[in-house]
Amino acid sequence: MFSLQPWDFVTVADIVERAGMTPAAFYYHFSSREQLLEEIVEGFAEEWVAMIDRLLAAADTPESLWDVPIALLDDVEQHEQGRRSSS
């Protein structure tokens, strides 16, 4: 939901309705929507760091380093296409 509309417009009520859960279940796991967003961003950052680490480890020549940003941009494009097709 955060990627589909401005942060200010996403409420806990919207989140629980979309997730099919109760507000009590939401607050059991998160103290606020801000905490939820922090955890989402943290998870995303961890995935990117892991991907970059894998790509750099596989780059065994200086020329193959050029493949790293290309692979990252390809991943972003695939993610965007997946997001568009699921909305």
C-alpha positions in Angstrom: 0.0 0.0 0.0 2.9 2.3 0.8 4.1 2.0 -2.8 0.6 2.7 -4.3 -0.3 5.9 -2.4 1.3 8.6 -0.3 2.4 7.6 3.2 0.0 10.2 4.8 -3.0 8.5 3.3 -2.3 5.0 4.5 -4.0 4.3 7.8 -3.7 1.3 10.1 -7.4 0.6 9.2 -6.4 0.4 5.6 -3.5 -1.9 6.3 -5.5 -4.3 8.5 -8.4 -4.4 6.0 -6.0 -5.2 3.1 -4.2 -7.8 5.1 -7.4 -9.4 6.4 -6.5 -9.0 10.0 -7.8 -7.2 13.0 -6.3 -4.0 14.5 -5.5 -6.0 17.6 -3.4 -8.4 15.5 -1.6 -5.5 13.9 -0.8 -3.9 17.2 0.4 -7.2 18.6 3.2 -7.2 15.9 3.8 -3.5 15.4 3.5 -0.5 17.7 2.6 1.8 14.8 2.5 2.1 11.1 5.9 3.8 11.3 7.3 0.7 12.8 5.8 -1.4 10.1 7.4 0.9 7.4 10.8 0.8 9.2 10.7 -3.0 9.1 9.7 -3.1 5.5 12.5 -0.7 4.5 15.0 -2.7 6.7 14.0 -5.9 5.0 14.3 -4.4 1.6 17.8 -3.0 2.4 18.9 -6.3 3.7 17.8 -8.0 0.4 19.7 -5.4 -1.6 22.9 -5.7 0.4 22.7 -9.5 0.1 22.1 -9.3 -3.7 25.0 -6.8 -4.1 27.3 -9.1 -2.1 26.4 -12.1 -4.3 26.9 -10.1 -7.5 30.3 -8.7 -6.3 31.4 -12.1 -5.2 30.6 -13.6 -8.6 32.4 -10.7 -10.4 35.8 -12.4 -11.0 37.2 -9.9 -13.5 37.2 -6.1 -13.6 35.0 -6.3 -16.8 32.4 -8.4 -14.9 32.0 -5.6 -12.4 30.0 -3.9 -15.2 27.4 -6.6 -14.8 26.6 -5.6 -11.2 24.7 -2.4 -11.8 23.0 -3.9 -14.8 21.8 -6.8 -12.8 20.5 -4.5 -10.1 18.6 -2.4 -12.6 17.2 -5.5 -14.2 15.9 -6.6 -10.7 14.3 -3.2 -10.1 12.6 -3.4 -13.5 11.3 -6.9 -12.8 10.0 -5.8 -9.4 8.2 -2.8 -11.0 6.6 -5.0 -13.6 5.5 -7.5 -11.0 4.0 -4.7 -8.9 2.1 -3.3 -11.9 0.7 -6.7 -12.8 -0.4 -7.4 -9.3 -2.3 -4.1 -8.8 
